[in-house]
Amino acid sequence: MIEAMHDPRAALRALDRSLHRIGIDGYILLLLGTVGLATLLPATGAAASVVTGAVKVAVGLLFFLYGARLSPEEALAGARHWRLHLLILGCTFVLFPLLGEAARVLPDAVLGPQLYTGVLFLTLLPSTVQSSIAFTSMARGNVAAAICAATFSSLLGIVLTPLLAAWLLTSEAGVQVSGEQILDIVLQLLVPFAAGQLLRRWVGPWIRRHRTVTMVVDRGSILLIVYSAFSEGVREGIWGQVTVTQLLWLGAVCLAMLTFVLVFTGVVSRRLGFERADRVTIRFCGSKKSLANGLPLATILFPAASVGITVLPLMLFHQIQLMVCTVLAQRWGRRADAASAARPGRP
């Protein structure tokens, strides 16, 4: 106790252990606190630009660290893992849209036409990149494959999502593909990763000695994403456009879809004989939907007056997937660490 009073880090470790004893994850409390902060004090004006810039910097740094940590052999192996990539892309662009179509049977009293349109729209989006990789890393999954799978999904989504939306949403607006989105992906993800690969010889040993740095960037980037996403929702005034009952139903629908995909990817990946690290990657990359890709596309595909209500399902699904997957990533990571420590021959 005395040590904890004089050492803030010891106090935080003691608090984390106490929370775990009563079944509370300290990182979940940080996520909830971040949501509350964004709801009460959303980033607006110049502050919103600063937060957006911070997210981009954090994501770029994250990919630089991954590039510096991964050997070229591991990265090439991740790109060659075609069975894993096909399964993830199938879940993202086939299974999810089928679930969105199945939601048509819900009565209007549950969601209403606008919210249902938003649900269907979110099922057409590509997987997230930064959070999928961060969760895969936290859970000790195949990070190299996650980087490739999430990047493939994001790149394909630039073309597939507008085409699927034009088909399934019967939008009369012309579908446009933004070259700026492709450039953003290249600059934010591929360039830092390539820089990390080029500097791996000098930076890699330092990163392996200081694994806490990668962990802080992993978790810090997720907190920034949560704050930025919720600030965007509050600025759009989405909470005043739906009733509490509709919001509860929407949350239930989003949670049901996420649960179904997590269970499906777990069962199928096990039946197909994937190793444990690959199963982790498939479940995280195959169950995510990208808010960063969804918001710009929504402004193109939908009238300005209805964008706020249309992206509400995506906003809510995004927060649910972050919180649920945080719990899973923490749990699976602890199990993997315990199993690794228990192997014969380890000190």
Secondary structure as a PSIPRED ss2 file (coil, helix, strand):
# PSIPRED VFORMAT (PSIPRED V4.0)

   1 M C   1.000  0.000  0.000
   2 I H   0.000  1.000  0.000
   3 E H   0.000  1.000  0.000
   4 A H   0.000  1.000  0.000
   5 M H   0.000  1.000  0.000
   6 H H   0.000  1.000  0.000
   7 D C   1.000  0.000  0.000
   8 P H   0.000  1.000  0.000
   9 R H   0.000  1.000  0.000
  10 A H   0.000  1.000  0.000
  11 A H   0.000  1.000  0.000
  12 L H   0.000  1.000  0.000
  13 R H   0.000  1.000  0.000
  14 A H   0.000  1.000  0.000
  15 L H   0.000  1.000  0.000
  16 D H   0.000  1.000  0.000
  17 R H   0.000  1.000  0.000
  18 S H   0.000  1.000  0.000
  19 L H   0.000  1.000  0.000
  20 H H   0.000  1.000  0.000
  21 R H   0.000  1.000  0.000
  22 I C   1.000  0.000  0.000
  23 G C   1.000  0.000  0.000
  24 I C   1.000  0.000  0.000
  25 D C   1.000  0.000  0.000
  26 G H   0.000  1.000  0.000
  27 Y H   0.000  1.000  0.000
  28 I H   0.000  1.000  0.000
  29 L H   0.000  1.000  0.000
  30 L H   0.000  1.000  0.000
  31 L H   0.000  1.000  0.000
  32 L H   0.000  1.000  0.000
  33 G H   0.000  1.000  0.000
  34 T H   0.000  1.000  0.000
  35 V H   0.000  1.000  0.000
  36 G H   0.000  1.000  0.000
  37 L H   0.000  1.000  0.000
  38 A H   0.000  1.000  0.000
  39 T H   0.000  1.000  0.000
  40 L H   0.000  1.000  0.000
  41 L C   1.000  0.000  0.000
  42 P C   1.000  0.000  0.000
  43 A C   1.000  0.000  0.000
  44 T C   1.000  0.000  0.000
  45 G H   0.000  1.000  0.000
  46 A H   0.000  1.000  0.000
  47 A H   0.000  1.000  0.000
  48 A H   0.000  1.000  0.000
  49 S H   0.000  1.000  0.000
  50 V H   0.000  1.000  0.000
  51 V H   0.000  1.000  0.000
  52 T H   0.000  1.000  0.000
  53 G H   0.000  1.000  0.000
  54 A H   0.000  1.000  0.000
  55 V H   0.000  1.000  0.000
  56 K H   0.000  1.000  0.000
  57 V H   0.000  1.000  0.000
  58 A H   0.000  1.000  0.000
  59 V H   0.000  1.000  0.000
  60 G H   0.000  1.000  0.000
  61 L H   0.000  1.000  0.000
  62 L H   0.000  1.000  0.000
  63 F H   0.000  1.000  0.000
  64 F H   0.000  1.000  0.000
  65 L H   0.000  1.000  0.000
  66 Y H   0.000  1.000  0.000
  67 G H   0.000  1.000  0.000
  68 A H   0.000  1.000  0.000
  69 R H   0.000  1.000  0.000
  70 L C   1.000  0.000  0.000
  71 S C   1.000  0.000  0.000
  72 P H   0.000  1.000  0.000
  73 E H   0.000  1.000  0.000
  74 E H   0.000  1.000  0.000
  75 A H   0.000  1.000  0.000
  76 L H   0.000  1.000  0.000
  77 A H   0.000  1.000  0.000
  78 G H   0.000  1.000  0.000
  79 A H   0.000  1.000  0.000
  80 R C   1.000  0.000  0.000
  81 H C   1.000  0.000  0.000
  82 W H   0.000  1.000  0.000
  83 R H   0.000  1.000  0.000
  84 L H   0.000  1.000  0.000
  85 H H   0.000  1.000  0.000
  86 L H   0.000  1.000  0.000
  87 L H   0.000  1.000  0.000
  88 I H   0.000  1.000  0.000
  89 L H   0.000  1.000  0.000
  90 G H   0.000  1.000  0.000
  91 C H   0.000  1.000  0.000
  92 T H   0.000  1.000  0.000
  93 F H   0.000  1.000  0.000
  94 V H   0.000  1.000  0.000
  95 L H   0.000  1.000  0.000
  96 F H   0.000  1.000  0.000
  97 P H   0.000  1.000  0.000
  98 L H   0.000  1.000  0.000
  99 L H   0.000  1.000  0.000
 100 G H   0.000  1.000  0.000
 101 E H   0.000  1.000  0.000
 102 A H   0.000  1.000  0.000
 103 A H   0.000  1.000  0.000
 104 R H   0.000  1.000  0.000
 105 V H   0.000  1.000  0.000
 106 L C   1.000  0.000  0.000
 107 P C   1.000  0.000  0.000
 108 D C   1.000  0.000  0.000
 109 A C   1.000  0.000  0.000
 110 V C   1.000  0.000  0.000
 111 L C   1.000  0.000  0.000
 112 G C   1.000  0.000  0.000
 113 P H   0.000  1.000  0.000
 114 Q H   0.000  1.000  0.000
 115 L H   0.000  1.000  0.000
 116 Y H   0.000  1.000  0.000
 117 T H   0.000  1.000  0.000
 118 G H   0.000  1.000  0.000
 119 V H   0.000  1.000  0.000
 120 L H   0.000  1.000  0.000
 121 F H   0.000  1.000  0.000
 122 L H   0.000  1.000  0.000
 123 T H   0.000  1.000  0.000
 124 L C   1.000  0.000  0.000
 125 L C   1.000  0.000  0.000
 126 P C   1.000  0.000  0.000
 127 S C   1.000  0.000  0.000
 128 T C   1.000  0.000  0.000
 129 V C   1.000  0.000  0.000
 130 Q H   0.000  1.000  0.000
 131 S H   0.000  1.000  0.000
 132 S H   0.000  1.000  0.000
 133 I H   0.000  1.000  0.000
 134 A H   0.000  1.000  0.000
 135 F H   0.000  1.000  0.000
 136 T H   0.000  1.000  0.000
 137 S H   0.000  1.000  0.000
 138 M H   0.000  1.000  0.000
 139 A C   1.000  0.000  0.000
 140 R C   1.000  0.000  0.000
 141 G C   1.000  0.000  0.000
 142 N C   1.000  0.000  0.000
 143 V H   0.000  1.000  0.000
 144 A H   0.000  1.000  0.000
 145 A H   0.000  1.000  0.000
 146 A H   0.000  1.000  0.000
 147 I H   0.000  1.000  0.000
 148 C H   0.000  1.000  0.000
 149 A H   0.000  1.000  0.000
 150 A H   0.000  1.000  0.000
 151 T H   0.000  1.000  0.000
 152 F H   0.000  1.000  0.000
 153 S H   0.000  1.000  0.000
 154 S H   0.000  1.000  0.000
 155 L H   0.000  1.000  0.000
 156 L H   0.000  1.000  0.000
 157 G H   0.000  1.000  0.000
 158 I H   0.000  1.000  0.000
 159 V H   0.000  1.000  0.000
 160 L H   0.000  1.000  0.000
 161 T H   0.000  1.000  0.000
 162 P H   0.000  1.000  0.000
 163 L H   0.000  1.000  0.000
 164 L H   0.000  1.000  0.000
 165 A H   0.000  1.000  0.000
 166 A H   0.000  1.000  0.000
 167 W H   0.000  1.000  0.000
 168 L H   0.000  1.000  0.000
 169 L C   1.000  0.000  0.000
 170 T C   1.000  0.000  0.000
 171 S C   1.000  0.000  0.000
 172 E C   1.000  0.000  0.000
 173 A C   1.000  0.000  0.000
 174 G C   1.000  0.000  0.000
 175 V C   1.000  0.000  0.000
 176 Q C   1.000  0.000  0.000
 177 V C   1.000  0.000  0.000
 178 S C   1.000  0.000  0.000
 179 G H   0.000  1.000  0.000
 180 E H   0.000  1.000  0.000
 181 Q H   0.000  1.000  0.000
 182 I H   0.000  1.000  0.000
 183 L H   0.000  1.000  0.000
 184 D H   0.000  1.000  0.000
 185 I H   0.000  1.000  0.000
 186 V H   0.000  1.000  0.000
 187 L H   0.000  1.000  0.000
 188 Q H   0.000  1.000  0.000
 189 L H   0.000  1.000  0.000
 190 L H   0.000  1.000  0.000
 191 V H   0.000  1.000  0.000
 192 P H   0.000  1.000  0.000
 193 F H   0.000  1.000  0.000
 194 A H   0.000  1.000  0.000
 195 A H   0.000  1.000  0.000
 196 G H   0.000  1.000  0.000
 197 Q H   0.000  1.000  0.000
 198 L H   0.000  1.000  0.000
 199 L C   1.000  0.000  0.000
 200 R H   0.000  1.000  0.000
 201 R H   0.000  1.000  0.000
 202 W H   0.000  1.000  0.000
 203 V H   0.000  1.000  0.000
 204 G H   0.000  1.000  0.000
 205 P H   0.000  1.000  0.000
 206 W H   0.000  1.000  0.000
 207 I H   0.000  1.000  0.000
 208 R H   0.000  1.000  0.000
 209 R H   0.000  1.000  0.000
 210 H C   1.000  0.000  0.000
 211 R H   0.000  1.000  0.000
 212 T H   0.000  1.000  0.000
 213 V H   0.000  1.000  0.000
 214 T H   0.000  1.000  0.000
 215 M H   0.000  1.000  0.000
 216 V H   0.000  1.000  0.000
 217 V H   0.000  1.000  0.000
 218 D H   0.000  1.000  0.000
 219 R H   0.000  1.000  0.000
 220 G H   0.000  1.000  0.000
 221 S H   0.000  1.000  0.000
 222 I H   0.000  1.000  0.000
 223 L H   0.000  1.000  0.000
 224 L H   0.000  1.000  0.000
 225 I H   0.000  1.000  0.000
 226 V H   0.000  1.000  0.000
 227 Y H   0.000  1.000  0.000
 228 S H   0.000  1.000  0.000
 229 A H   0.000  1.000  0.000
 230 F H   0.000  1.000  0.000
 231 S H   0.000  1.000  0.000
 232 E H   0.000  1.000  0.000
 233 G H   0.000  1.000  0.000
 234 V H   0.000  1.000  0.000
 235 R H   0.000  1.000  0.000
 236 E H   0.000  1.000  0.000
 237 G C   1.000  0.000  0.000
 238 I H   0.000  1.000  0.000
 239 W H   0.000  1.000  0.000
 240 G H   0.000  1.000  0.000
 241 Q C   1.000  0.000  0.000
 242 V C   1.000  0.000  0.000
 243 T C   1.000  0.000  0.000
 244 V H   0.000  1.000  0.000
 245 T H   0.000  1.000  0.000
 246 Q H   0.000  1.000  0.000
 247 L H   0.000  1.000  0.000
 248 L H   0.000  1.000  0.000
 249 W H   0.000  1.000  0.000
 250 L H   0.000  1.000  0.000
 251 G H   0.000  1.000  0.000
 252 A H   0.000  1.000  0.000
 253 V H   0.000  1.000  0.000
 254 C H   0.000  1.000  0.000
 255 L H   0.000  1.000  0.000
 256 A H   0.000  1.000  0.000
 257 M H   0.000  1.000  0.000
 258 L H   0.000  1.000  0.000
 259 T H   0.000  1.000  0.000
 260 F H   0.000  1.000  0.000
 261 V H   0.000  1.000  0.000
 262 L H   0.000  1.000  0.000
 263 V H   0.000  1.000  0.000
 264 F H   0.000  1.000  0.000
 265 T H   0.000  1.000  0.000
 266 G H   0.000  1.000  0.000
 267 V H   0.000  1.000  0.000
 268 V H   0.000  1.000  0.000
 269 S H   0.000  1.000  0.000
 270 R H   0.000  1.000  0.000
 271 R H   0.000  1.000  0.000
 272 L C   1.000  0.000  0.000
 273 G C   1.000  0.000  0.000
 274 F C   1.000  0.000  0.000
 275 E C   1.000  0.000  0.000
 276 R H   0.000  1.000  0.000
 277 A H   0.000  1.000  0.000
 278 D H   0.000  1.000  0.000
 279 R H   0.000  1.000  0.000
 280 V H   0.000  1.000  0.000
 281 T H   0.000  1.000  0.000
 282 I H   0.000  1.000  0.000
 283 R H   0.000  1.000  0.000
 284 F H   0.000  1.000  0.000
 285 C H   0.000  1.000  0.000
 286 G H   0.000  1.000  0.000
 287 S C   1.000  0.000  0.000
 288 K C   1.000  0.000  0.000
 289 K C   1.000  0.000  0.000
 290 S C   1.000  0.000  0.000
 291 L H   0.000  1.000  0.000
 292 A H   0.000  1.000  0.000
 293 N H   0.000  1.000  0.000
 294 G H   0.000  1.000  0.000
 295 L H   0.000  1.000  0.000
 296 P H   0.000  1.000  0.000
 297 L H   0.000  1.000  0.000
 298 A H   0.000  1.000  0.000
 299 T H   0.000  1.000  0.000
 300 I H   0.000  1.000  0.000
 301 L H   0.000  1.000  0.000
 302 F C   1.000  0.000  0.000
 303 P C   1.000  0.000  0.000
 304 A H   0.000  1.000  0.000
 305 A H   0.000  1.000  0.000
 306 S H   0.000  1.000  0.000
 307 V H   0.000  1.000  0.000
 308 G H   0.000  1.000  0.000
 309 I H   0.000  1.000  0.000
 310 T H   0.000  1.000  0.000
 311 V C   1.000  0.000  0.000
 312 L H   0.000  1.000  0.000
 313 P H   0.000  1.000  0.000
 314 L H   0.000  1.000  0.000
 315 M H   0.000  1.000  0.000
 316 L H   0.000  1.000  0.000
 317 F H   0.000  1.000  0.000
 318 H H   0.000  1.000  0.000
 319 Q H   0.000  1.000  0.000
 320 I H   0.000  1.000  0.000
 321 Q H   0.000  1.000  0.000
 322 L H   0.000  1.000  0.000
 323 M H   0.000  1.000  0.000
 324 V H   0.000  1.000  0.000
 325 C H   0.000  1.000  0.000
 326 T H   0.000  1.000  0.000
 327 V H   0.000  1.000  0.000
 328 L H   0.000  1.000  0.000
 329 A H   0.000  1.000  0.000
 330 Q H   0.000  1.000  0.000
 331 R H   0.000  1.000  0.000
 332 W H   0.000  1.000  0.000
 333 G H   0.000  1.000  0.000
 334 R H   0.000  1.000  0.000
 335 R H   0.000  1.000  0.000
 336 A H   0.000  1.000  0.000
 337 D H   0.000  1.000  0.000
 338 A H   0.000  1.000  0.000
 339 A H   0.000  1.000  0.000
 340 S H   0.000  1.000  0.000
 341 A H   0.000  1.000  0.000
 342 A C   1.000  0.000  0.000
 343 R C   1.000  0.000  0.000
 344 P C   1.000  0.000  0.000
 345 G C   1.000  0.000  0.000
 346 R C   1.000  0.000  0.000
 347 P C   1.000  0.000  0.000
